[in-house]
């Protein structure tokens, strides 16, 4: 695990296996981050039409609280009793029977706001430790679904039942708890109980909207969620952060403190381990595959489209073999890119068409196995008759690209701009439309210098013909500050200059 903070403005954590970048987390130090934070909020509006409420949590945008995320005992702050177990989402009561405008409600942010949308909220509070998750007010006890070995699950459940657990809280053993001792779990339990007691105490001294618990920064979250006994080294290029990490491990896993090492070399940390180039490629639209094929990723607000191309791959004896081998190579790379870029929502993957059912099942299995290491919740469907695999992936934070990139002012995020011919045709059409107006004495056009050059070279005679026909002057002016794709058209009348 490599932790880079030497620049001072952002944290970068990379997990490298066999010299390959497998996981990447980037966080700007000054950026607002809300996921995991707990607020005492105030209900602004209740919308029965969408079974949701909008809650003021003190941030710029109101939080979105869906009815399915509202506890039956929502007005117990903090939760003092165990709510009735919900059977199905369709059995949820009307949100108007649970909340009304002006109510105080304890909520936790589950997903960052995107574009104009506010953050998503829930009243089902959960606090993760290193090995356990505490859920105040619930009665559920369980083991992470990612631990699939039945013997291990039974052992962990038995260990959990022997702990001195509080009656008004549920617990789940995290994946990191696999192979841990009862003593490790007890240490984590004490930490979580102290944390929740501190939150409950703070609630008595704040008025809504108010922050009552702030999630740890990226460094501590990564140590809590990513560090496992399989991690050989934690290399950090900041003495201060190195000390913090050692202190954190001293609390949760003292025996692993010696794996934390301070990086002192002059070369930047990521450059030294040859992963800086891989980090920069995370922003690329196209990702090459070793054999010559490629995958192309396009992200919209709620959907990610991924296209698999064979490119220069020609080793197969026929089209089916080429498609199958390219798809097999693309599947694990797609899973890796989803992790690295933190892409979520609905994901549609267009693999190269394959005729044989066994090949389709094999590619599905390869993708499913590659997704197992993903910490986000995922759900995948089988290949459709069009060769498309659909998947949903839990989206909690803004993707890496959205956090680091701004929408292009020229193309407005489409990736394309109008060509010269299109701009000229549009300009000439507007001139012709307005020059016939009897109230206008002359036309003035302000365009980008490059556009003006093309217009005056290619449309000079046309402009002269229009001037002669209507006995009006057409004046082409340049302004480098005008958008390349846009133009400003003015009409000069007897009294004033008007924009057309």
ABEGO torsion letter per residue (X at the ends): XBBBAAAGABBBBBBBBGGBBABBBBBBAABBBABGBBBBBBBABBBAAAGBBBBBAGBABBBBBBAAABBAAAABOBBABBBBBBABAAABBBAAAABBBGBBBBBBBABBBBEABBBBBBABBBBBBAABBBBBGBABBBBBAABABAAAAAAAAAAAAABBBBAABBBBBBAAABGBBAAAAAAAAAAAAAAAAAAAAAAAABBOBBBABBBBBAAAAAAAAABBAABABBBBABAAAAAAAAAAAAAABAAAAAABBBBABABBAAAAAGAAAAAAAAABABBBBAAGBBBBBBBBAABBBBBBBAEABAABABAAAAAAAAAAAAAAAAAAAAAAAGBBEBBBBBBBBBABAAAAAAAAAAAAAAAAABABBBBBBBBBAAGBBBBBBBBABBBAAAAABBBBAAAGGAGBBBBAAAAAAAAAAAAAAAAABAABABBBBBBBAAAAAAAAAAAAAAAAAAAAAAGBBBBBBBBAABBAABBBBBBBBAABBBBX
